[in-house]
Amino acid sequence: MTLTVVGSINIDHVIRLAQFPRPGETLTGSDYQIVPGGKGANQAVAAVRAGARTRFIACVGDDALASTLVEGFATDGMNTEAIESIRGVNTGVALIQVNSEGENTIALAAGANGRLTPEQLQRHSAGLACKQLLLQLEIPLDTNIAAATQAKAQGAKVVLNPAPAQALPDVFLSLVDMITPNETEAERLTGMAVNNDLGAAQAAAALHAKGIATVIITLGARGVWLSERGKAGQLIPGFKVNAIDTTAAGDTFNGALLAALQQGQPLMTAVRFAQAAAALSVTRTGAQTSIPYHAEIQALLDAN
């Protein structure tokens, strides 16, 4: 059985700056790059590079770069049969600024991602007969709900990375088996600030109350808060690395986590594997250009 990712594909335009510009300010940057991205694509790439059998359901536009993106996914070993080209629109675009601390700001234009409707999804419903379904929030919410409903009915574990942050209906959250927000996303979903372990535990409890069995709150350099319903939550420290670009770190974590779980790793072991993958990604620039392969991840784990 495979992991199915339903989500977005973007073309990322990345520029590095000493600091982010203030409103009305123009700054000169450096190292401008055009690289493949999109949360769905990033997570699918991270999963397949970490060893997961991965199918991707998504849409690209009819622009010049679209076929190159899909060819790249196939080269990584991903099943791309359910990636469709939509005429008359561009592939999604992300404008990314990265400062000297490795932090980023991102502005999105949905493009073809907005055309991944429930009706479009239904053309590839066979792909929802899977072991794991991984979702994010850069495609229409109705499509995510439809995907979760169909996959859950066929016995899949539904995993949601609720990014970018937004409020979500309880009917959707009740379909989710595992959720992986960062601090901002957890606060948006629960109204509880995640500034310390107590805040993380309270936010996790609120998400458990919505029917979600496993809550993993990513905390950046601090690590992750892991909470399983009925058990005490715990902080799992991360790896200490020199971060130069945090773009796609969360996506790398999610894809690698699902790969480790698909391979039968216990949850704690899978989380550490995912942390190692994310740690490697922040030492490199770009989105998919920063995502490591299984052997690299295992080498970091072995060294620690």
ABEGO torsion letter per residue (X at the ends): XBBBBBEBBBBBBBBBBABBBBBGBBBBBBGBBBBBBEAAAAAAAAAAAAGBBBBBBBBBBABAAAAAAAAAAAAAGBBAAABBBBBGBBBBBBBBBBBAAGBBBBBBBAEAAAABBAAAAAAAAAAABBABBBBBAABBAAAAAAAAAAAAAAGBBBBBBBOBBBBBBAAAAAABABBBBBAAAAAAAAGBBBABAAAAAAAAAAAAAAGBABBBBBAEAAEBBBBBBGBBBBBBBBBBBBBABABGAAAAAAAAAAAAAAAGBBAAAAAAAAAAAAAAAAABBEBAAABBBAAAAAAAAAAX
